[in-house]
Amino acid sequence: MILTEDRARELARDWVEAWNTHNLDRIMSHYAEDVILISPVAAQMLNEPSGIVTGKEALRNYFKKGLEVYPNLKFELLDVMWGISSLVLYYINQKGTKTGEFMEVNSIGKMTKVVAHYNE
């Protein structure tokens, strides 16, 4: 899949809306079965120094825990950048922390790799 500006912005908007509804099935609809997520928040929440979450089921469990820990979770999209088969979402979360997430997408637009970055 070659991302266009319109497709990248559409993916970003739908991803943020899914998170803001707290609907786990809708959130998970964006991810491939073999997804890998790397995040310092995952390292902390899962007590896993690598911060790596592998596979859709493990990611679902991590996100479920995150939604429980942060019941007021809300994202405000600031910017979207896109490449050939990847995008970067830049947003503010419920704590006011600026976040950048690099996301690789497969040929059907599902996220296969996510690398999260925070300014706090």
C-alpha positions as CSV (number, residue, x, y, z in Angstrom):
1,M,0.0,0.0,0.0
2,I,1.3,3.4,-1.0
3,L,-0.1,6.0,1.4
4,T,-1.5,9.2,0.0
5,E,-2.0,12.3,2.1
6,D,-5.7,11.7,2.1
7,R,-5.4,8.0,3.1
8,A,-2.9,8.9,5.9
9,R,-5.1,11.6,7.3
10,E,-8.2,9.3,7.1
11,L,-6.3,6.5,9.0
12,A,-5.1,9.0,11.6
13,R,-8.5,10.5,12.2
14,D,-10.2,7.1,12.5
15,W,-7.4,5.9,14.8
16,V,-7.8,8.9,17.2
17,E,-11.6,8.6,17.1
18,A,-11.4,4.9,18.0
19,W,-9.2,5.7,21.0
20,N,-11.4,8.5,22.1
21,T,-14.5,6.2,22.1
22,H,-12.6,3.7,24.2
23,N,-14.1,0.9,22.0
24,L,-11.4,-1.8,22.1
25,D,-12.7,-3.7,19.1
26,R,-12.6,-0.5,17.0
27,I,-9.1,0.3,18.3
28,M,-7.9,-3.2,17.4
29,S,-9.4,-3.0,13.9
30,H,-6.4,-0.9,12.9
31,Y,-3.8,-3.5,13.7
32,A,-2.4,-6.6,11.8
33,E,-2.2,-10.0,13.5
34,D,1.6,-9.9,13.6
35,V,1.8,-6.3,14.9
36,I,4.8,-5.2,17.0
37,L,4.6,-2.2,19.3
38,I,7.5,-0.6,21.0
39,S,6.8,1.9,23.8
40,P,8.3,3.2,27.0
41,V,4.7,3.2,28.4
42,A,4.4,-0.5,27.6
43,A,7.8,-1.0,29.3
44,Q,6.5,0.6,32.5
45,M,2.9,-0.8,32.5
46,L,4.0,-4.3,31.6
47,N,7.2,-4.3,33.7
48,E,9.0,-5.4,30.5
49,P,12.2,-3.4,30.0
50,S,12.2,-3.8,26.2
51,G,8.8,-2.2,25.9
52,I,8.0,-4.6,23.1
53,V,4.5,-6.0,22.7
54,T,4.2,-8.7,20.0
55,G,1.1,-9.9,18.3
56,K,-2.5,-8.7,18.2
57,E,-3.7,-10.6,21.3
58,A,-0.9,-9.3,23.5
59,L,-1.5,-5.8,22.1
60,R,-5.2,-6.1,22.9
61,N,-4.4,-7.1,26.5
62,Y,-2.0,-4.1,26.8
63,F,-4.5,-1.7,25.4
64,K,-7.3,-3.1,27.7
65,K,-5.1,-2.5,30.7
66,G,-4.3,1.0,29.4
67,L,-7.9,1.9,29.1
68,E,-8.5,0.7,32.7
69,V,-5.5,2.6,34.1
70,Y,-6.5,5.8,32.1
71,P,-10.3,6.0,32.1
72,N,-10.1,9.6,31.0
73,L,-7.8,8.8,28.0
74,K,-8.3,11.2,25.2
75,F,-6.1,12.1,22.2
76,E,-6.0,15.4,20.3
77,L,-4.4,15.0,16.9
78,L,-1.9,17.8,16.1
79,D,-0.3,16.6,12.9
80,V,0.0,13.7,10.5
81,M,3.1,12.9,8.4
82,W,3.2,10.1,5.8
83,G,5.6,8.1,3.8
84,I,5.4,5.3,1.3
85,S,4.0,2.7,3.7
86,S,4.2,4.5,7.0
87,L,2.8,7.5,8.9
88,V,3.6,9.5,12.0
89,L,0.9,10.7,14.3
90,Y,1.7,13.6,16.5
91,Y,-0.9,14.2,19.3
92,I,-1.5,15.3,22.8
93,N,-2.8,12.8,25.3
94,Q,-5.1,13.3,28.4
95,K,-2.1,14.2,30.5
96,G,-1.0,17.0,28.1
97,T,2.0,14.9,27.0
98,K,3.0,15.3,23.4
99,T,3.3,12.0,21.6
100,G,4.7,10.9,18.3
101,E,3.9,7.4,17.0
102,F,5.6,6.0,13.9
103,M,3.4,3.4,12.3
104,E,4.2,1.0,9.4
105,V,1.1,-0.2,7.5
106,N,0.7,-3.3,5.3
107,S,-0.9,-3.6,1.9
108,I,-4.4,-3.5,3.4
109,G,-3.7,-0.5,5.7
110,K,-3.3,-2.4,8.9
111,M,-0.6,-1.3,11.3
112,T,2.3,-3.8,11.5
113,K,4.8,-1.9,13.6
114,V,4.3,1.0,16.0
115,V,7.1,2.9,17.8
116,A,5.8,5.4,20.4
117,H,7.8,8.4,21.5
118,Y,6.9,10.9,24.3
119,N,8.2,14.2,25.5
120,E,7.8,13.4,29.2
